[in-house]
Amino acid sequence: MEILSIILVSILSGILTYLISNNLKKGPVFASAIVTLVSGIFLPHFFGEFGTSLMVVAACSSYAGMVAVKNIPNIWEMIIVSTITAMLFILASSAYLGVGGRLGTIAALSCFTWIGFKKFVYATNLNVKNTLKYKSVGIWS
Amino acid sequence: MKITRSKLNIIVCTVLGVTITYFLNHHMGYGAIISSGLVGVFSALLLPAPLAGATYTASFVGMSSQLIIPNVFFALTGGLIVGIIIIGTTQIYAGIGGKGGTTAAMASLITRALTGLFS
């Protein structure tokens, strides 16, 4: 149940940041900061001790939501990125505790994971394979 | 590297961003998330976009615990380091969510190394 809550809060936070930033045209800094601030005030108030973890995951996901439209063009992809963020957050919960920027690094890894996956799918598509500039890594060829 | 007025503005904003977030976080007891959010909201409202981004990135360094950044003077150093990194990496991975956090993590780890040298 706790894992599900973390994933849900992450998705909500990511979507809200993405919408405020791109649809309302408020910019990524304001969008992420307002989502972080509101989650930091309200989540611990309503969910107590567990709310502190939810607040941190909401902040983490809001950093991922700062992504540009050219990289994540629609909200469905943002949901996937937010889900990856939540899973990475759970897996890396004990890594680099207390280091500022840890949450942003998790967010960046999530974005890179999804963008890399999209590029992989694009590159393995037979229709576009012959149009690619680089066809091998160039070690033996 | 040529020092220009815009680069100096970025350094001033990052030093202020880290110091204010650190002060709100540890000295006033607001906690890391609320402190960073407050600095981010005010920077987005008061500053132009590039400076707001730099200040918000710097606020992530200010979220560090006192084991990483033990006092305000090291927070000032952290602000200087993150400012230099931001200026050097402006074009790299622009538009990727979490770029600022990764920059801040690098600055925090460098600051921690400096803390280990001087304390």
Interface residues (C-beta under 8 A of the other chain):
Chain A: K26 G27 P28 V29 F30 S32 A33 I34 T36 L37 V38 S39 G40 I41 M55 V56 A59 Y63 A64 G65 M66 V67 A68 K70 N71 I72 V81 Y96 L97 G98 V99 G100 G101 R102 L103 G104 T105 I106 A107 A108 L109 S110 C111 F112 I115
Chain B: G31 A32 I33 I34 S36 G37 L38 V39 G40 V41 S43 A44 L45 A49 A52 G53 Y56 F60 V61 G62 M63 S64 S65 L67 I68 I69 G78 Y93 A94 G95 I96 G97 G98 K99 G100 G101 T102 T103 A104 A105 M106 A107 S108 L109 R112
